[in-house]
Amino acid sequence: MNLAPYIDHTLLKATATPADIVKLCTEARQHQFKAVCVNPQHVALCRSELEGSGVLVATVCGFPLGAVTSEQKAVEARLSVEAGADEVDMVIAIGSALAGDWAYVQADVAAVRAAIPGTVLKVIIETCYLSDDQKARATEAAVLGGADFVKTSTGFGTGGATLDDVALMRRVIAGRAEIKAAGGVRSPADAEAMIAAGATRLGTSGGVGLVSGSANGSGY
């Protein structure tokens, strides 16, 4: 299976240097990954490095805790798009989800959606902290708030994507959005299983290993 078109080639570590980002972009060009996913500081560099490649530039918003205000998330997302981002992966208000304040979770997503109309918005629900019922409610809130994708994980929580979570999200979404599985996709077999379960995008720092048929090890 050609996995490259599914992969968001990801580098979100605080220690990432400009040279690391250039290497990420070089790998993305070489393997024709769907996108790179980087912190907002590196968006402009990626835009320059990937010009004409067909590889998209994705960035994150309210990352990784989701605990800034909706207004702050909206401004962050807008500035990233102005800098050259094609896609934004935002984190929901996780504490509000745990408290059952689904109206706030939906409004938080909607605020970012309104700030970047026409830009692909992926909404991270951070499944590792939620019960199955909360995962379902968070997925629904994300879709109603305007998500193009619902994403499992930041890769910075206590766990990443699971097949059960992807299948649950697929049932709730019912064709209204797509699914990004992120965190813990460590082998080609893992990747193909996530796609079979319903994921149409994979977030991983081990994209090169996946397309070469090797294991990703302990990365994102």
LUMNU-486013 format. One record per residue: residue number from 1; residue in three letters; x, y, z of N, C-alpha, C, O in turn. Coordinates in steps of 0.001 Angstrom, whole numbers, padded with zeros to 6 digits. Each point is the difference from the previous one (the first is absolute). Layout:
// residues N
[pt NUM; ala; [X; Y; Z]; [X; Y; Z]; [X; Y; Z]; [X; Y; Z]],
...
This chain:
// residues 220
[pt 1; met; [000842; -001197; 000000]; [-000842; 001197; 000000]; [000876; 001245; 000000]; [000962; 000083; 000764]],
[pt 2; asn; [-001289; 000885; -001617]; [000735; 001267; -000017]; [-000504; 000888; 001134]; [-001088; 000570; -000088]],
[pt 3; leu; [001874; -000458; 001140]; [-000419; 000742; 001185]; [000288; 001495; -000089]; [-000583; 000781; 000751]],
[pt 4; ala; [001468; -000370; -001650]; [000453; 001392; -000027]; [-001137; 001019; -000077]; [000069; 001015; 000694]],
[pt 5; pro; [-001112; -001232; -001502]; [-001057; 001014; -000102]; [-000844; 000155; 001268]; [-000797; 000933; 000101]],
[pt 6; tyr; [000965; -001828; 000852]; [-000740; 000072; 001256]; [000783; 000724; 001107]; [-000570; 000336; 001039]],
[pt 7; ile; [001853; -000097; -001253]; [000884; 000353; 001113]; [000185; 001503; 000156]; [000360; 000693; -000952]],
[pt 8; asp; [-000609; -000193; 002165]; [000444; 001320; 000431]; [001343; -000218; 000699]; [000045; -000477; 001134]],
[pt 9; his; [001031; 000825; -001806]; [001367; -000222; 000499]; [000253; 001044; 001090]; [000054; 001197; -000281]],
[pt 10; thr; [000098; -001653; 001513]; [-000190; 000863; 001168]; [001276; 000220; 000793]; [000753; -000935; 000270]],
[pt 11; leu; [-000523; 002200; 000100]; [001069; 000340; 000924]; [-000483; 001151; 000876]; [-000004; 001159; -000417]],
[pt 12; leu; [-000403; -001500; 001642]; [-000589; 000972; 000914]; [000798; 000153; 001295]; [-000467; 000643; 000941]],
[pt 13; lys; [001651; -001221; -000887]; [000826; 000098; 001201]; [000459; 001439; 000222]; [000261; 000735; -000951]],
[pt 14; ala; [-000169; -000349; 002214]; [000483; 001336; 000340]; [001435; 000217; -000449]; [000423; 001137; -000206]],
[pt 15; thr; [000320; -002214; 000056]; [001423; 000090; -000339]; [000267; 000055; -001499]; [001161; 000034; -000409]],
[pt 16; ala; [-002187; -000026; -000412]; [000189; 000018; -001451]; [000702; 001284; -000431]; [-000435; 001098; 000346]],
[pt 17; thr; [001510; -001240; -001095]; [000746; 001142; -000517]; [-000403; 000259; -001455]; [-000631; -000854; -000623]],
[pt 18; pro; [000989; 002026; 000073]; [-000263; 000215; -001431]; [000593; -001086; -000882]; [-000613; -000395; -000992]],
[pt 19; ala; [001788; -000090; 001336]; [000600; -001079; -000797]; [-000852; -001263; 000058]; [-000129; -000703; -001002]],
[pt 20; asp; [-000450; 000407; 002159]; [-000888; -001164; 000130]; [-001227; 000165; -000888]; [-000457; -000953; -000630]],
[pt 21; ile; [-000067; 002169; 000588]; [-001192; 000258; -000808]; [000315; -000118; -001484]; [-000799; -000551; -000758]],
[pt 22; val; [001935; 001054; 000338]; [000407; -000150; -001406]; [000124; -001481; -000357]; [-000427; -000416; -001077]],
[pt 23; lys; [001006; -000373; 001968]; [000108; -001447; -000241]; [-001387; -000623; -000120]; [-000231; -000828; -000881]],
[pt 24; leu; [-000684; 001213; 001749]; [-001379; -000497; -000057]; [-000613; 000292; -001364]; [-000624; -000869; -000608]],
[pt 25; cys; [000806; 002096; 000133]; [-000567; 000395; -001287]; [000661; -000755; -001152]; [-000673; -000381; -000958]],
[pt 26; thr; [001973; 000163; 001045]; [000707; -000755; -001035]; [-000544; -001425; -000087]; [-000212; -000530; -001090]],
[pt 27; glu; [-000009; -000075; 002242]; [-000578; -001349; 000023]; [-001410; -000006; -000560]; [-000378; -000917; -000730]],
[pt 28; ala; [-000399; 001934; 001067]; [-001377; 000077; -000493]; [-000039; 000150; -001513]; [-000833; -000613; -000668]],
[pt 29; arg; [001729; 001427; 000127]; [000103; 000149; -001454]; [000389; -001335; -000650]; [-000602; -000424; -000986]],
[pt 30; gln; [001607; -000215; 001553]; [000524; -001236; -000581]; [-001059; -001087; -000065]; [-000120; -000709; -000999]],
[pt 31; his; [-000647; 000588; 002079]; [-000966; -001102; 000093]; [-001417; 000414; -000384]; [-000904; -000834; -000033]],
[pt 32; gln; [000708; 002121; -000255]; [-001307; 000535; -000369]; [-001070; -000319; 001054]; [-001075; -000516; -000305]],
[pt 33; phe; [001419; 000847; 001563]; [-000988; -000093; 001059]; [-001112; 001021; -000240]; [000173; 000961; -000751]],
[pt 34; lys; [-001295; -001181; 001390]; [-001122; 000926; -000163]; [000345; 001382; 000547]; [-000300; 001018; -000624]],
[pt 35; ala; [000941; -000991; 001809]; [000291; 001279; 000652]; [001171; -000167; 000955]; [000371; -001116; 000362]],
[pt 36; val; [000202; 002236; 000038]; [000806; 000045; 001209]; [-000852; 000649; 001075]; [-000890; 000796; -000300]],
[pt 37; cys; [001164; -001135; 001553]; [-000729; 000616; 001119]; [001035; 000509; 000996]; [000770; -000772; 000573]],
[pt 38; val; [-000769; 002102; -000378]; [001025; 000651; 000817]; [-000642; 001043; 000905]; [-001163; 000365; -000178]],
[pt 39; asn; [001936; 000110; 001150]; [-000466; 001095; 000839]; [-000055; 001303; -000806]; [000703; 000140; -001000]],
[pt 40; pro; [-001539; 000814; 001436]; [-000207; 001221; -000784]; [001269; 000766; -000345]; [000065; 000618; -001062]],
[pt 41; gln; [000934; -000641; 001917]; [001255; 000702; -000257]; [000623; -000408; -001332]; [000691; 000795; -000637]],
[pt 42; his; [-000935; -002028; 000221]; [000689; -000555; -001165]; [-000844; 000010; -001278]; [000437; -000511; -001031]],
[pt 43; val; [-001630; 001082; 001089]; [-000893; -000038; -001157]; [000619; 000703; -001208]; [000000; -000548; -001103]],
[pt 44; ala; [000524; 001748; 001303]; [000542; 000758; -001128]; [001176; -000723; -000641]; [000127; -000012; -001224]],
[pt 45; leu; [000735; -000592; 002040]; [001126; -000756; -000532]; [-000486; -001178; -000835]; [000523; -000253; -001086]],
[pt 46; cys; [-001517; -000464; 001588]; [-000551; -001134; -000753]; [-000633; 000455; -001307]; [000158; -000651; -001033]],
[pt 47; arg; [-000873; 001765; 001078]; [-000618; 000526; -001212]; [001058; 000244; -001070]; [-000202; -000320; -001172]],
[pt 48; ser; [001339; 000892; 001587]; [001087; 000266; -000935]; [000640; -001292; -000494]; [000234; -000158; -001198]],
[pt 49; glu; [000049; -000764; 002112]; [000685; -001238; -000356]; [-000844; -000901; -000903]; [000541; -000746; -000815]],
[pt 50; leu; [-001858; 000816; 000960]; [-000884; -000917; -000713]; [-000650; 000616; -001236]; [-000846; -000630; -000635]],
[pt 51; glu; [001234; 001848; 000293]; [-000595; 000683; -001143]; [000083; -000881; -001245]; [001076; -000471; -000367]],
[pt 52; gly; [-002223; 000256; -000276]; [-000047; -000766; -001233]; [000037; -001502; 000152]; [-000003; -000728; -000992]],
[pt 53; ser; [000039; 000250; 002241]; [000138; -001446; 000229]; [-001322; -000744; 000018]; [-000044; -001211; -000218]],
[pt 54; gly; [-001036; 001939; 000480]; [-001296; -000649; 000192]; [-000239; -000481; 001414]; [-001098; -000457; 000319]],
[pt 55; val; [002121; 000553; 000548]; [-000143; -000393; 001397]; [-000606; 001159; 000779]; [000447; 001140; -000126]],
[pt 56; leu; [-001459; -001429; 000926]; [-000689; 001035; 000766]; [000761; 000332; 001276]; [000793; -000801; 000496]],
[pt 57; val; [-001051; 002002; 000027]; [000559; 000418; 001278]; [-001124; 000028; 001033]; [-000950; 000775; -000118]],
[pt 58; ala; [001073; -001632; 001129]; [-000960; -000017; 001108]; [000692; 000504; 001256]; [001204; -000182; 000180]],
[pt 59; thr; [-001980; 000816; 000681]; [000533; 000463; 001270]; [-001003; -000285; 001103]; [-001086; -000522; -000253]],
[pt 60; val; [001459; 000870; 001482]; [-000842; -000299; 001154]; [-000473; 001280; 000661]; [000543; 001080; -000234]],
[pt 61; cys; [-001573; -001223; 001072]; [-000647; 001155; 000614]; [-000490; -000401; 001393]; [-000643; -001038; 000161]],
[pt 62; gly; [000950; 001866; 000845]; [-000360; -000350; 001370]; [000680; -001281; 000437]; [-000559; -000774; 000777]],
[pt 63; phe; [001742; 000554; -001265]; [000684; -001291; 000121]; [001039; 000039; 001118]; [000684; 001011; 000159]],
[pt 64; pro; [-000547; -002093; 000625]; [-000752; -001268; -000055]; [-001121; -000109; 001022]; [-000668; -001032; 000059]],
[pt 65; leu; [000439; 002069; 000753]; [-000934; -000120; 001134]; [-001435; 000410; -000321]; [-000933; -000456; 000662]],
[pt 66; gly; [000746; 001297; -001655]; [-001344; 000467; -000335]; [-000583; 000961; 001007]; [-001206; 000244; -000009]],
[pt 67; ala; [002045; 000316; 000888]; [-000505; 000721; 001170]; [000106; 001515; -000103]; [-000166; 000693; 001004]],
[pt 68; val; [000438; -000160; -002195]; [-000089; 001444; -000184]; [-001429; 000349; -000413]; [-000798; -000892; -000286]],
[pt 69; thr; [000474; 002174; 000252]; [-001369; 000396; -000312]; [-000317; -000224; -001476]; [000898; -000157; -000827]],
[pt 70; ser; [-002176; 000144; 000518]; [-000424; -000141; -001392]; [000534; 001148; -000847]; [000403; -000198; -001146]],
[pt 71; glu; [-000404; 001398; 001719]; [000499; 001165; -000733]; [001483; -000161; -000328]; [000436; 000331; -001103]],
[pt 72; gln; [000329; -000836; 002055]; [001422; -000215; -000248]; [000228; -001062; -001066]; [000870; 000153; -000858]],
[pt 73; lys; [-001644; -001222; 000909]; [000115; -001032; -001029]; [-000333; 000571; -001376]; [000676; -000300; -000984]],
[pt 74; ala; [-001710; 001116; 000921]; [-000424; 000566; -001278]; [001084; 000895; -000594]; [000282; -000070; -001196]],
[pt 75; val; [000322; 000906; 002028]; [001069; 000876; -000480]; [001213; -000813; -000438]; [000597; 000279; -001040]],
[pt 76; glu; [-000235; -001283; 001833]; [001140; -000849; -000350]; [-000230; -000672; -001355]; [000890; -000022; -000850]],
[pt 77; ala; [-002082; -000520; 000661]; [-000310; -000677; -001256]; [000057; 000979; -001172]; [000567; -000315; -001047]],
[pt 78; arg; [-001146; 001489; 001218]; [-000011; 000985; -001089]; [001415; 000433; -000378]; [000332; 000089; -001182]],
[pt 79; leu; [000493; 000178; 002181]; [001372; 000419; -000278]; [000791; -001110; -000703]; [000828; 000279; -000868]],
[pt 80; ser; [-001084; -001522; 001240]; [000689; -001109; -000646]; [-000400; -000119; -001469]; [000846; -000250; -000859]],
[pt 81; val; [-002118; 000428; 000578]; [-000456; -000044; -001383]; [000598; 001161; -000797]; [000402; -000176; -001150]],
[pt 82; glu; [-000343; 001349; 001756]; [000614; 001143; -000672]; [001482; -000239; -000283]; [000543; 000529; -000970]],
[pt 83; ala; [000108; -001327; 001817]; [001416; -000320; -000184]; [000221; -001090; -001049]; [001129; -000223; -000437]],
[pt 84; gly; [-002217; -000461; 000028]; [000131; -000996; -001053]; [-000521; -001382; 000302]; [000181; -000910; -000810]],
[pt 85; ala; [-000823; 000718; 001952]; [-000536; -001325; 000326]; [-001204; -000332; -000871]; [-000873; 000837; -000225]],
[pt 86; asp; [000843; -002076; -000259]; [-001150; -000502; -000772]; [-001033; -000658; 000903]; [-001183; -000049; -000338]],
[pt 87; glu; [001630; -000461; 001494]; [-000864; -000742; 000908]; [000367; 000352; 001442]; [001149; 000327; 000299]],
[pt 88; val; [-002133; -000397; 000578]; [000216; 000285; 001418]; [-000578; -001145; 000826]; [-001151; -000396; -000181]],
[pt 89; asp; [001981; -000133; 001101]; [-000425; -001054; 000925]; [-000149; 000623; 001383]; [001000; 000271; 000665]],
[pt 90; met; [-002220; -000043; -000230]; [-000251; 000645; 001294]; [-000328; -001037; 001064]; [-000493; -001085; -000310]],
[pt 91; val; [000767; 001423; 001561]; [-000342; -000858; 001135]; [-001264; 000536; 000658]; [-000121; 001201; 000241]],
[pt 92; ile; [-000821; -002098; 000050]; [-001220; 000427; 000688]; [000317; 000452; 001430]; [001104; -000203; 000504]],
[pt 93; ala; [-002095; 000815; 000125]; [000096; 000341; 001420]; [-000230; -001283; 000794]; [-001135; -000337; 000335]],
[pt 94; ile; [002203; -000364; -000042]; [-000108; -001341; 000585]; [-000690; 000044; 001357]; [-000842; -000848; 000294]],
[pt 95; gly; [001187; 001820; 000530]; [-000642; 000115; 001306]; [-001499; 000219; -000109]; [-000768; -000528; 000805]],
[pt 96; ser; [000348; 001307; -001798]; [-001440; 000220; -000207]; [-000684; -001289; -000436]; [-001135; -000269; 000392]],
[pt 97; ala; [001832; -000531; -001209]; [-000561; -001292; -000399]; [-000166; -000920; 001199]; [-001021; -000675; 000134]],
[pt 98; leu; [002016; 000645; 000730]; [-000083; -000842; 001195]; [-001106; 000461; 000940]; [-000571; -000804; 000737]],
[pt 99; ala; [000272; 002099; -000765]; [-001074; 000550; 000836]; [-001374; -000153; -000647]; [-001017; 000323; 000614]],
[pt 100; gly; [000986; -000813; -001849]; [-001272; -000178; -000694]; [-000576; 001267; -000594]; [-001192; 000050; -000307]],
[pt 101; asp; [002014; 000979; 000137]; [-000483; 001260; -000570]; [000166; -000047; -001512]; [000897; 000629; -000562]],
[pt 102; trp; [-001762; -001372; -000073]; [000126; -000239; -001431]; [-000318; 001238; -000813]; [000511; 000156; -001109]],
[pt 103; ala; [-001346; 000729; 001638]; [-000274; 001257; -000698]; [001279; 000816; -000141]; [000245; 000607; -001043]],
[pt 104; tyr; [000581; -000595; 002112]; [001261; 000743; -000068]; [000954; -000661; -000987]; [000651; 000678; -000795]],
[pt 105; val; [-000572; -001999; 000850]; [000906; -000712; -000919]; [-000364; 000323; -001446]; [000875; 000285; -000817]],
[pt 106; gln; [-002168; -000331; 000506]; [-000438; 000304; -001363]; [000287; 001451; -000371]; [000476; 000283; -001100]],
[pt 107; ala; [-000767; 000640; 002022]; [000231; 001413; -000282]; [001481; 000308; -000186]; [000365; 000856; -000806]],
[pt 108; asp; [000485; -001552; 001551]; [001447; 000171; -000116]; [000464; -000377; -001401]; [000786; 000721; -000614]],
[pt 109; val; [-001274; -001851; 000112]; [000321; -000423; -001363]; [-000555; 001006; -001005]; [000683; 000372; -000954]],
[pt 110; ala; [-001921; 000068; 001170]; [-000644; 000926; -000929]; [000750; 001328; -000091]; [000027; 000626; -001059]],
[pt 111; ala; [000582; -000192; 002169]; [000753; 001255; -000008]; [001211; -000095; -000922]; [000316; 000944; -000724]],
[pt 112; val; [000356; -002090; 000759]; [001146; -000192; -000890]; [-000475; -000162; -001439]; [000599; 000548; -000926]],
[pt 113; arg; [-001672; -001299; 000745]; [-000563; -000165; -001342]; [-000307; 001353; -000638]; [000305; 000226; -001172]],
[pt 114; ala; [-000912; 000676; 001955]; [-000370; 001311; -000524]; [001217; 000840; -000355]; [-000063; 000848; -000890]],
[pt 115; ala; [001176; -001085; 001590]; [001212; 000790; -000222]; [000750; -000419; -001252]; [000767; 000784; -000557]],
[pt 116; ile; [-000986; -002029; 000106]; [000746; -000516; -001158]; [-000949; -000691; -000986]; [000167; -001184; -000293]],
[pt 117; pro; [-001154; 001912; -000215]; [-000911; -000611; -000973]; [000777; -000428; -001238]; [000875; 000722; -000478]],
[pt 118; gly; [-001202; -001891; -000028]; [000667; -000485; -001194]; [001294; -000743; 000254]; [000589; -000549; -000932]],
[pt 119; thr; [-000130; 000518; 002188]; [001206; -000737; 000364]; [-000397; -001303; 000675]; [-000921; -000019; 000816]],
[pt 120; val; [001598; -001059; -001143]; [-000303; -001291; 000617]; [000262; 000079; 001502]; [001088; 000383; 000431]],
[pt 121; leu; [-002091; -000747; 000356]; [000083; 000032; 001462]; [-000121; -001410; 000546]; [-001004; -000680; -000209]],
[pt 122; lys; [002050; 000249; 000916]; [-000004; -001297; 000666]; [-000115; 000262; 001498]; [000722; 000835; 000545]],
[pt 123; val; [-001620; -001541; 000110]; [-000294; 000236; 001414]; [000447; -001205; 000816]; [-000507; -001108; -000177]],
[pt 124; ile; [001458; 001336; 001067]; [000588; -001064; 000824]; [-000802; -000137; 001282]; [-000109; 000955; 000769]],
[pt 125; ile; [-000460; -002144; -000528]; [-000806; -000188; 001205]; [000773; -000648; 001141]; [-000529; -000125; 001104]],
[pt 126; glu; [001758; -000285; -001345]; [000884; -000610; 001012]; [-000703; -001155; 000718]; [-000346; 000091; 001178]],
[pt 127; thr; [000147; -001170; -001923]; [-000802; -001138; 000451]; [000505; -000652; 001282]; [-000785; -000583; 000748]],
[pt 128; cys; [002089; 000675; -000488]; [000561; -000698; 001164]; [-000576; 000477; 001323]; [000082; -000717; 000997]],
[pt 129; tyr; [-000666; 001916; -000963]; [-000543; 000549; 001237]; [-001509; -000205; 000140]; [-000576; 000357; 001028]],
[pt 130; leu; [-000070; -000926; -002044]; [-001459; -000027; -000056]; [-000551; -001413; 000084]; [000631; -000954; -000455]],
[pt 131; ser; [-001812; 000831; 001040]; [-000750; -001255; -000057]; [-000574; -000164; -001403]; [000027; 000936; -000799]],
[pt 132; asp; [-000544; -002118; 000502]; [-000591; -000203; -001321]; [-001153; 000958; -000253]; [-000135; 000528; -001104]],
[pt 133; asp; [-000697; -000299; 002112]; [-001104; 000945; -000167]; [000529; 001405; -000254]; [-000529; 000721; -000846]],
[pt 134; gln; [001552; -000337; 001562]; [000587; 001327; -000206]; [000658; 000112; -001370]; [-000070; 001053; -000633]],
[pt 135; lys; [000705; -002118; 000171]; [000580; 000004; -001347]; [-001088; 000240; -001040]; [000177; 000783; -000932]],
[pt 136; ala; [-001298; -001464; 001103]; [-001108; 000164; -000940]; [-000558; 001419; 000045]; [-000268; 000601; -001040]],
[pt 137; arg; [000094; -000070; 002248]; [-000539; 001357; 000139]; [000981; 001035; -000544]; [-000408; 000967; -000643]],
[pt 138; ala; [001695; -001169; 000899]; [001004; 000936; -000501]; [000077; -000033; -001522]; [000144; 001041; -000643]],
[pt 139; thr; [-000242; -002233; 000071]; [000002; -000129; -001450]; [-001186; 000734; -000604]; [000147; 000717; -000990]],
[pt 140; glu; [-001319; -000893; 001581]; [-001205; 000677; -000486]; [000143; 001517; 000114]; [-000364; 000732; -000921]],
[pt 141; ala; [000892; -000264; 002047]; [000184; 001440; 000189]; [000969; 000559; -001035]; [-000204; 001096; -000521]],
[pt 142; ala; [001253; -001848; 000227]; [000967; 000450; -001002]; [-000645; 000124; -001373]; [000217; 000982; -000710]],
[pt 143; val; [-001006; -001977; 000342]; [-000667; 000034; -001305]; [-000979; 001168; -000066]; [-000032; 000734; -000988]],
[pt 144; leu; [-000758; -000563; 002034]; [-000970; 001089; 000006]; [000674; 001367; 000012]; [-000563; 000979; -000490]],
[pt 145; gly; [001781; -000913; 001055]; [000740; 001252; 000015]; [000662; 000339; -001323]; [000472; 001121; -000190]],
[pt 146; gly; [-000433; -002083; -000728]; [000520; 000285; -001331]; [001271; -000728; -000373]; [000683; 000410; -000939]],
[pt 147; ala; [-000344; -001477; 001642]; [001227; -000743; -000307]; [-000082; -000672; -001361]; [-001036; -000549; -000377]],
[pt 148; asp; [002147; 000599; -000356]; [000143; -000800; -001213]; [000510; -001397; 000336]; [-000349; -000979; -000660]],
[pt 149; phe; [001180; 000904; 001697]; [000507; -001254; 000539]; [-000192; 000017; 001508]; [000069; 001058; 000625]],
[pt 150; val; [-000308; -002226; -000040]; [000143; -000175; 001443]; [001236; -000876; 000192]; [000147; -001040; -000643]],
[pt 151; lys; [000728; 001473; 001531]; [001308; -000625; 000190]; [000079; -000602; 001386]; [-000501; 000584; 000960]],
[pt 152; thr; [001117; -001734; -000846]; [-000006; -000723; 001272]; [000832; 000670; 001080]; [-000443; 000101; 001144]],
[pt 153; ser; [001652; 000365; -001489]; [000997; 000224; 001043]; [001009; 001066; -000390]; [000217; 000274; -001180]],
[pt 154; thr; [000397; 000323; 002199]; [001107; 000927; -000230]; [001331; -000724; -000141]; [000927; 000517; -000624]],
[pt 155; gly; [-000830; -001707; 001198]; [001281; -000678; 000112]; [000763; 000398; 001250]; [001075; -000532; 000276]],
[pt 156; phe; [-001641; 001483; 000492]; [000634; 000470; 001228]; [-000785; -000406; 001243]; [000392; 000343; 001115]],
[pt 157; gly; [-001496; -001070; -001292]; [-000790; -000479; 001125]; [000513; -001340; 000494]; [001148; -000369; -000246]],
[pt 158; thr; [-002004; -000352; 000942]; [000395; -001278; 000584]; [-000166; -001173; -000960]; [000367; -001128; 000328]],
[pt 159; gly; [-000915; 001386; -001505]; [-000182; -001052; -000985]; [-000382; 000589; -001334]; [-000397; 001162; -000088]],
[pt 160; gly; [000519; -001976; -000962]; [-000310; 000455; -001340]; [-001207; -000702; -000583]; [-000873; -000473; 000727]],
[pt 161; ala; [000835; 000411; -002036]; [-001144; -000582; -000697]; [-000117; -001493; 000261]; [001000; -000709; 000114]],
[pt 162; thr; [-002240; 000248; -000023]; [-000292; -001432; 000053]; [-001030; -000325; -001071]; [-000749; 000874; -000439]],
[pt 163; leu; [000716; -002124; 000023]; [-000979; -000411; -001002]; [-001417; 000172; 000513]; [-000885; 000414; -000748]],
[pt 164; asp; [000659; -000727; 002021]; [-001334; 000142; 000575]; [-000458; 001456; -000035]; [-001163; 000279; -000292]],
[pt 165; asp; [002071; 000644; 000589]; [-000374; 001412; -000009]; [-000321; 000483; -001407]; [-000963; 000740; -000202]],
[pt 166; val; [001764; -001156; -000766]; [-000269; 000398; -001380]; [-001353; -000542; -000454]; [-000764; 000706; -000658]],
[pt 167; ala; [000470; -001944; 001006]; [-001289; -000592; -000376]; [-001161; 000725; 000675]; [-001035; 000229; -000627]],
[pt 168; leu; [001197; 000132; 001892]; [-001036; 000750; 000718]; [-000235; 001349; -000672]; [-001143; 000390; -000239]],
[pt 169; met; [002219; 000312; -000063]; [-000119; 001318; -000637]; [-000667; -000115; -001362]; [-000801; 000854; -000380]],
[pt 170; arg; [001132; -001905; -000349]; [-000610; -000195; -001318]; [-001512; -000168; 000117]; [-000758; 000549; -000799]],
[pt 171; arg; [000327; -001313; 001802]; [-001446; -000195; 000182]; [-000700; 001324; 000314]; [-001079; 000277; -000525]],
[pt 172; val; [001685; 000517; 001365]; [-000617; 001276; 000385]; [-000007; 000980; -001169]; [-001002; 000670; -000251]],
[pt 173; ile; [002102; -000594; -000447]; [000126; 000968; -001100]; [-000956; -000317; -001139]; [-000585; 000906; -000594]],
[pt 174; ala; [000425; -002174; 000292]; [-000965; -000449; -001014]; [000150; 000765; -001313]; [-000989; 000437; -000588]],
[pt 175; gly; [002218; -000281; 000138]; [000258; 000613; -001297]; [000034; 001511; -000025]; [000192; 000587; -001065]],
[pt 176; arg; [-000372; 000064; 002206]; [-000057; 001471; 000019]; [001373; 000655; 000070]; [000116; 001200; -000249]],
[pt 177; ala; [000908; -001943; 000575]; [001372; 000506; 000088]; [000935; -001189; -000182]; [-000443; -001142; -000121]],
[pt 178; glu; [001734; 001423; 000104]; [000997; -001051; -000113]; [000694; -000206; 001348]; [-000236; 000746; 000951]],
[pt 179; ile; [001088; -001759; -000883]; [000671; -000363; 001259]; [001504; -000007; -000211]; [000504; -000541; -000984]],
[pt 180; lys; [000206; 001155; 001934]; [001461; -000075; 000033]; [000408; -000784; 001235]; [-000331; 000374; 001125]],
[pt 181; ala; [001049; -001457; -001344]; [000535; -000798; 001098]; [001438; 000441; 000248]; [000814; 000025; -000924]],
[pt 182; ala; [-000505; 000319; 002157]; [001323; 000528; 000316]; [000502; -000574; 001313]; [-000766; -000229; 000936]],
[pt 183; gly; [002063; 000003; -000891]; [000612; -000560; 001203]; [-000090; -001523; -000002]; [-001095; -000562; -000026]],
[pt 184; gly; [002223; -000090; 000052]; [000013; -001454; 000123]; [-000118; -000769; -001292]; [-000143; -001223; 000030]],
[pt 185; val; [000199; 001903; -001182]; [-000014; -000696; -001287]; [001444; -000324; -000328]; [000715; 000825; -000571]],
[pt 186; arg; [-000282; -002032; 000934]; [001430; -000295; 000043]; [000491; -000984; -001057]; [001201; -000260; -000083]],
[pt 187; ser; [-002096; -000286; -000718]; [000418; -000962; -001020]; [-000956; 000091; -001179]; [-001104; 000528; 000138]],
[pt 188; pro; [001517; -001038; -001301]; [-000930; -000031; -001125]; [-001295; -000741; 000330]; [-001074; 000390; -000456]],
[pt 189; ala; [001175; -001447; 001239]; [-001213; -000741; 000381]; [-000923; 000869; 000845]; [-001216; -000012; -000194]],
[pt 190; asp; [001792; 000774; 001141]; [-000805; 000936; 000791]; [-000717; 000991; -000911]; [-001195; 000250; 000152]],
[pt 191; ala; [001941; 000308; -001095]; [-000560; 001010; -000889]; [-001147; -000569; -000831]; [-001056; 000622; -000113]],
[pt 192; glu; [001262; -001793; -000461]; [-001042; -000593; -000832]; [-001226; -000355; 000827]; [-001123; 000102; -000494]],
[pt 193; ala; [001316; -000515; 001738]; [-001136; -000314; 000869]; [-000793; 001257; 000346]; [-001230; -000036; 000038]],
[pt 194; met; [001921; 001141; 000214]; [-000697; 001259; 000292]; [-000813; 000461; -001197]; [-001120; 000487; 000153]],
[pt 195; ile; [001684; -000642; -001339]; [-000731; 000387; -001209]; [-001217; -000893; -000199]; [-001076; 000482; -000357]],
[pt 196; ala; [001242; -001773; 000585]; [-001139; -000919; -000123]; [-001097; 000327; 000999]; [-001182; -000195; -000285]],
[pt 197; ala; [001571; 000695; 001464]; [-000985; 000354; 001030]; [-000719; 001297; -000297]; [-001055; 000266; 000578]],
[pt 198; gly; [001609; 000561; -001479]; [-000699; 001219; -000378]; [000837; 001256; -000098]; [-000514; 001044; -000402]],
[pt 199; ala; [001796; -001108; 000759]; [000856; 001180; -000075]; [000364; 000303; -001451]; [000315; -000903; -000775]],
[pt 200; thr; [-000363; 002179; 000421]; [000429; 000425; -001328]; [001262; 000845; 000053]; [000517; 000420; -001035]],
[pt 201; arg; [-000022; -000171; 002241]; [001277; 000693; 000188]; [000686; -000588; 001222]; [-000654; -000383; 000971]],
[pt 202; leu; [001993; 000317; -001031]; [000806; -000551; 001088]; [001022; 001039; 000424]; [000748; 000512; -000832]],
[pt 203; gly; [-000710; -000192; 002128]; [001010; 000892; 000526]; [001116; -000811; 000621]; [-000232; -000777; 000927]],
[pt 204; thr; [001461; 000954; -001438]; [001105; -000811; 000497]; [001324; 000694; -000268]; [000171; 000671; -001018]],
[pt 205; ser; [000759; -000841; 001943]; [001366; 000476; -000223]; [000830; -001052; -000722]; [001152; 000254; -000350]],
[pt 206; gly; [-001722; -001424; 000125]; [000725; -001106; -000617]; [-000442; -000310; -001408]; [000026; -001159; -000415]],
[pt 207; gly; [-000435; 002180; -000337]; [-000506; -000236; -001343]; [000993; -000674; -000923]; [-000377; -000849; -000807]],
[pt 208; val; [001645; 001219; 000918]; [001010; -000598; -000870]; [000088; -001498; 000260]; [000082; -000791; -000941]],
[pt 209; gly; [-000098; 000397; 002210]; [000023; -001410; 000334]; [-001231; -000737; -000507]; [000094; -001133; -000472]],
[pt 210; leu; [-001246; 001785; 000573]; [-001237; -000655; -000449]; [000023; -000277; -001495]; [-000382; -001087; -000435]],
[pt 211; val; [000824; 002053; -000349]; [-000027; -000213; -001451]; [001141; -000900; -000467]; [-000042; -000537; -001107]],
[pt 212; ser; [001057; 000374; 001946]; [001087; -000913; -000363]; [-000220; -001402; 000538]; [000808; -000902; -000224]],
[pt 213; gly; [-001931; 000728; 000949]; [-000367; -001328; 000478]; [000612; -000396; 001318]; [000019; -001182; 000346]],
[pt 214; ser; [000491; 002166; 000411]; [000629; -000306; 001288]; [-000821; 000572; 001139]; [-000957; 000741; -000225]],
[pt 215; ala; [001330; -001081; 001441]; [-000715; 000481; 001185]; [000468; 001395; 000347]; [001133; 000384; -000291]],
[pt 216; asn; [-002019; 000369; 000918]; [000258; 001380; 000391]; [000695; 000099; 001343]; [000583; 001040; 000305]],
[pt 217; gly; [-000622; -002083; 000508]; [000621; 000073; 001322]; [-000870; 000729; 000986]; [-001203; -000254; 000076]],
[pt 218; ser; [001798; 001170; 000694]; [-000737; 000630; 001110]; [-000373; 001442; -000284]; [-000329; 000727; 000938]],
[pt 219; gly; [000364; -000274; -002194]; [-000324; 001386; -000317]; [-001488; 000276; 000072]; [-000785; -000864; 000389]],
[pt 220; tyr; [000408; 002060; -000763]; [-001405; 000461; -000006]; [-000833; -000878; -000923]; [-001202; 000221; -000143]],
